[in-house]
Amino acid sequence: MDFMSIRRESERLVVRPMRHTDFETILKGLKGQAPRQNRHEEETELTDIFTEDFCKETADKLEQYAKNDRCYEFRVFKKDDGSYVGGVIVKTIKRGGFQWAEVGYWLLNQHWGKEYGSEMVKVMNDIAFKELGFHRLEAHINLDNIASQKTAEAAGMKFECIRQGFILEDDEWTDNMVYFINNTNFREV
């Protein structure tokens, strides 16, 4: 599988790996954001550090991570005008008899409320199952992140449980809701 050649389209979006040439488009999207709306937004903080060199280094690192089966990170763009919307990532948790990964996603705040989040997560789930060969995907979501919970549900993921003291954030072990989806047509890639 050639990570850099993976490209999927939905009705309104294009999901593909980040390239060196994406610098201007991503920077324009980052600069177009409103001020930070909640504690879960991290993209608003990237504007100051997102240089052309940072973009190239990140793209190169992500390609290497994919080659090593650590994670697969994609950028999401609108089909109609090519503008940067956000991103999705699949992190390998365990291969072998599990074929298990975590899915994450982010959406620039100027694109909130348009259902892009669930659309891009559905595309990512399809890539994770058909291209990357995972059987189970989990989203680990903070208890207070209602928007992310709704996105996971709209993308076909189901609530499974709350894992207590699951993720270290700001020097504190936090509880997370676990949403999951299994590949009912699993086949090893």
C-alpha positions as CSV (number, residue, x, y, z in Angstrom):
1,M,0.0,0.0,0.0
2,D,1.3,3.4,-1.0
3,F,0.1,5.8,1.7
4,M,0.8,8.9,-0.4
5,S,-1.5,7.6,-3.2
6,I,-4.6,7.2,-0.9
7,R,-7.2,9.6,-1.9
8,R,-11.0,9.5,-1.2
9,E,-13.8,11.8,-2.1
10,S,-17.2,12.1,-0.5
11,E,-20.0,14.3,-1.7
12,R,-18.3,17.5,-0.6
13,L,-14.8,16.6,0.6
14,V,-11.4,15.2,-0.5
15,V,-9.4,13.2,2.1
16,R,-5.7,12.6,1.3
17,P,-2.3,12.7,2.9
18,M,-0.7,16.1,3.5
19,R,1.8,17.3,0.8
20,H,4.6,19.9,0.8
21,T,2.5,21.9,-1.6
22,D,-0.4,22.2,0.8
23,F,1.3,25.0,2.8
24,E,-0.6,28.0,1.5
25,T,-4.0,26.3,1.5
26,I,-3.6,25.0,5.1
27,L,-2.2,28.4,6.4
28,K,-5.1,30.2,4.8
29,G,-7.5,27.9,6.6
30,L,-5.7,28.3,9.9
31,K,-5.8,32.1,9.6
32,G,-9.5,32.0,8.7
33,Q,-10.5,30.6,12.1
34,A,-12.4,32.5,14.7
35,P,-10.7,32.8,18.1
36,R,-10.6,29.6,20.2
37,Q,-14.1,28.5,21.2
38,N,-13.3,25.7,23.7
39,R,-10.5,23.7,25.3
40,H,-10.6,21.0,22.7
41,E,-9.5,23.2,19.8
42,E,-5.9,23.0,19.1
43,E,-5.7,24.1,15.5
44,T,-6.2,27.8,16.5
45,E,-2.8,27.6,18.2
46,L,-1.0,26.3,15.0
47,T,-1.2,29.5,13.0
48,D,1.9,31.1,14.5
49,I,4.1,28.0,14.1
50,F,2.8,26.8,10.8
51,T,5.7,27.8,8.5
52,E,6.6,26.3,5.1
53,D,9.4,24.3,6.7
54,F,7.0,23.1,9.4
55,C,4.6,21.9,6.7
56,K,7.3,20.1,4.8
57,E,8.8,18.4,8.0
58,T,5.3,17.4,9.1
59,A,4.4,15.9,5.7
60,D,7.7,13.9,5.7
61,K,7.2,12.7,9.3
62,L,3.6,11.6,8.5
63,E,4.8,9.6,5.5
64,Q,7.4,7.9,7.6
65,Y,4.9,7.1,10.4
66,A,2.6,5.5,7.8
67,K,5.5,3.4,6.4
68,N,6.1,2.2,9.9
69,D,2.4,1.5,10.5
70,R,2.3,3.9,13.5
71,C,-0.4,6.2,12.2
72,Y,-2.0,7.5,9.1
73,E,-2.9,11.1,9.1
74,F,-4.9,12.8,6.3
75,R,-5.9,16.4,5.6
76,V,-9.4,17.2,4.4
77,F,-10.3,19.8,1.8
78,K,-13.6,21.0,0.2
79,K,-14.1,19.6,-3.3
80,D,-15.7,22.8,-4.6
81,D,-12.9,25.3,-3.8
82,G,-10.0,23.2,-2.3
83,S,-10.1,25.0,1.0
84,Y,-8.7,23.3,4.1
85,V,-11.4,21.9,6.5
86,G,-9.5,19.8,9.0
87,G,-8.0,16.4,9.4
88,V,-8.4,12.8,10.4
89,I,-5.9,10.3,11.8
90,V,-5.8,6.6,12.5
91,K,-3.3,5.4,15.1
92,T,-2.4,1.7,15.2
93,I,-3.0,0.3,18.6
94,K,-2.5,-3.5,18.0
95,R,-2.2,-5.6,14.8
96,G,-2.1,-9.4,14.8
97,G,-5.3,-10.9,16.0
98,F,-6.8,-7.5,16.9
99,Q,-6.3,-5.2,13.9
100,W,-7.3,-2.4,16.2
101,A,-6.8,1.4,15.9
102,E,-7.8,4.7,17.3
103,V,-9.4,7.3,15.1
104,G,-9.2,11.0,15.7
105,Y,-10.4,14.1,13.9
106,W,-10.4,17.9,14.0
107,L,-12.3,20.5,12.1
108,L,-11.4,24.2,11.8
109,N,-14.0,26.2,13.6
110,Q,-15.1,28.2,10.6
111,H,-16.5,24.9,9.2
112,W,-18.5,23.9,12.3
113,G,-22.2,23.2,12.0
114,K,-22.0,21.9,8.4
115,E,-21.7,18.2,9.1
116,Y,-18.2,18.0,7.6
117,G,-17.0,16.2,10.7
118,S,-19.2,13.2,10.3
119,E,-18.6,13.1,6.6
120,M,-14.8,13.0,6.9
121,V,-14.9,10.4,9.7
122,K,-17.1,8.2,7.5
123,V,-14.5,8.5,4.7
124,M,-11.7,7.8,7.2
125,N,-13.4,4.7,8.6
126,D,-13.7,3.4,5.0
127,I,-10.0,4.0,4.3
128,A,-9.1,2.4,7.7
129,F,-11.1,-0.7,6.8
130,K,-10.5,-1.1,3.1
131,E,-7.0,0.3,2.6
132,L,-5.3,-0.1,6.0
133,G,-6.9,-3.4,7.0
134,F,-8.2,-2.6,10.5
135,H,-11.1,-4.5,12.0
136,R,-11.9,-2.2,15.0
137,L,-11.7,1.6,15.3
138,E,-12.2,3.5,18.5
139,A,-12.6,7.2,19.2
140,H,-11.6,8.3,22.7
141,I,-13.6,11.4,23.6
142,N,-13.5,13.7,26.6
143,L,-16.8,13.6,28.6
144,D,-17.4,17.3,28.0
145,N,-16.8,17.2,24.2
146,I,-20.4,16.9,23.1
147,A,-19.6,17.9,19.5
148,S,-17.1,15.1,19.1
149,Q,-19.6,12.6,20.6
150,K,-22.2,13.7,18.0
151,T,-19.7,13.5,15.2
152,A,-18.7,9.9,16.1
153,E,-22.4,8.9,16.4
154,A,-23.3,10.5,13.0
155,A,-20.3,8.6,11.4
156,G,-21.9,5.3,12.6
157,M,-19.8,4.8,15.7
158,K,-21.5,3.4,18.8
159,F,-20.9,4.3,22.5
160,E,-19.2,1.4,24.3
161,C,-18.1,2.6,27.7
162,I,-16.3,5.2,29.8
163,R,-12.7,4.4,30.6
164,Q,-11.8,5.9,33.9
165,G,-8.4,7.6,34.3
166,F,-7.6,6.7,30.7
167,I,-5.6,9.6,29.2
168,L,-3.1,11.9,30.8
169,E,-4.1,15.5,30.0
170,D,-2.6,18.6,31.7
171,D,-0.9,16.3,34.3
172,E,-4.2,14.7,35.2
173,W,-5.6,11.3,34.3
174,T,-9.0,12.0,32.6
175,D,-12.0,9.8,31.9
176,N,-12.9,9.2,28.2
177,M,-15.9,7.9,26.4
178,V,-15.1,5.2,24.0
179,Y,-17.0,5.0,20.7
180,F,-16.3,2.2,18.3
181,I,-17.1,0.7,14.9
182,N,-16.1,-2.8,13.6
183,N,-15.5,-3.7,10.1
184,T,-18.1,-6.3,9.4
185,N,-16.5,-7.2,6.1
186,F,-13.0,-7.6,7.6
187,R,-10.2,-9.0,5.4
188,E,-6.5,-8.7,6.0
189,V,-4.8,-6.3,3.6
